[in-house]
Amino acid sequence: MVLGQIAVIDIVFSLRSVITAVGMVDDVGVMVIVIAVGVMMFAAKGIGEFVDAHPSIKMLALSLLILVSVVLIGEGWDMHIPKGYIYFAMAFCFLVEMMNIRMRKKRARPVALHGPRA
């Protein structure tokens, strides 16, 4: 219990000092990044639960990571791929997956359980 309290206090003071240091910076981009990290920490649980409830999202995320990897490899070989194509492909895949999830939810029937076996 004591070690947990020490860890929490250490984390709080570490974050406080980082936020203070960032707040003293004139560069707005750094402050935006810190705020974005805070939002991600706040939303991580909800997003994790959503991904656990919909395993097909994991496959979509893997596919998009492969897409980004291919684009980065292409950029390394001096092949320019317009970013608009990549963003459109990602948005289209995400939209199709959201429609699939919605259709599956409407068709979902409860599982019929059998009685206990003796």
C-alpha positions, 0 to 999 in steps of 0.5 A, a space after each residue: 500500500 505504501 509503495 503504491 502511494 509513493 508511486 502515485 505521488 512520484 507520478 503526480 510530481 513528475 507530471 506537474 514538473 513536465 506541465 510546468 516546464 511546457 507551460 513556460 515554453 513559447 512554442 504552442 506545438 509542445 503544449 498541444 502535444 502534452 495536451 494530446 497525451 493527456 487526452 490519450 491517457 483519459 480516452 485509453 480505457 474507453 478505446 481499449 474496451 471498444 477494441 476488445 468488444 470488436 476484434 475486427 478493429 484489431 485487423 483494421 488497425 493492423 492493415 492500416 499499420 501495414 499501409 503506413 509501413 509500405 508508404 514509409 518504405 516507398 518514401 525511403 526509396 524516393 517514391 512520392 505517394 500523395 498523402 491524400 490517397 493514404 488518408 482517403 483509404 484510411 477513412 474509407 476503411 474505417 467507415 466501412 468497418 463502422 457500417 459492418 459493426 452497426 449491421 452486426 449489432 442489428 442482426 445479433 441474436 442472443 445465444 441459446 444456452 442449453 440446460 445443465 448436463 447431468 
